[in-house]
Amino acid sequence: MSLAELMAPLLRPAFTLAGTPTSWAELLGFATGVLTVWLVVRRNIWNWPIGIANVILLGAVFLTAGIYADAALQIVYVALGLYGWWQWRYGGAGRTPLTIRRTGRAEWAALAGSGVVLTAGLTLVLATWTDSTVPVWDALTTALSLAATYGQSRKLVESWWLWIAADVIYVPLYAYKGLHLTAALYVIFLALCVAGLRAWRAELASRPVLAVA
């Protein structure tokens, strides 16, 4: 059985929201997405395997909605999910569990530079070779999300700010594309990101932490 045949039942409508059919994949993506972010806030390593399931579901949803960069992004998320899973368990000194820290200047420079290049490149690709109606916003949220996921995999507290910026754009973007349940999911994500930022900051305040240069 091909992947398309396997995913077909999940792409069937589960119910209709605001006059738009909502698929089982979007519904399950909603549930696993909330659980994933809640686990990240609590620094629970199980966020990674559940997050991998979440991005596979949402990848199918975004592909059918014509949000191509975000659909492709989910493939990268699977790889980053495996990387983050390993890092959280063995990425600390002496292959111990990773601890929360601040983002160093060199890391900020690398994230900013790669973000600008990725946004510009994806915008060009989407505008030239796809029928995307939102190439700039699709590209920008993709770049922000990749940077945030990398930061999350390294337990960088500022990764929450990147997620917050992405979610502020995602909510109206998904509503515009008719993905109302996913838009509502990202409102919840936004609230959880604020909670995550506060929780990780509190963890940092409870011990001395040095940023990596």
C-alpha angles and dihedrals in degrees: 000000000000124000090249091055091046092052096042096089090050091055093057117104116271093183141330121262121189089345093307123109113243116209128221088244091058091046093050089043088056093052097044091043094057091045092049096052092043089055091049090053088053091045090239113160092217087078088084102060092039089047091054090055089047096054093048090055094045092045089063091047094050093047092055090046093053095245091134102170091052090047091053089043090065090064089056089047090060090056092044089047091057090045093049092047090055093042095052090052102038108009098098129090111301090010091294123145113291119255130212117266141160125267114262124227094251090051091050091051092049093047093047094047095047090045093056093046093046094048092050094045096047092046090055093047094047095045093047107037107024138053091239113151092197106043098149096046093042090052095044095050090047091054093045092048094050091050091047093049092050089050090048091051088055092043093241109168093215090062085085090064090054091050091049091052091049094047093051087061097037096059098063091034094058092042089053090052092051095252093130097161091050090048089053089048090057091051086058089045089054092054091046091049090056089049090047092051091052093046095049091045089053089051090052092048091055093064139023111266127183121209119232112246 
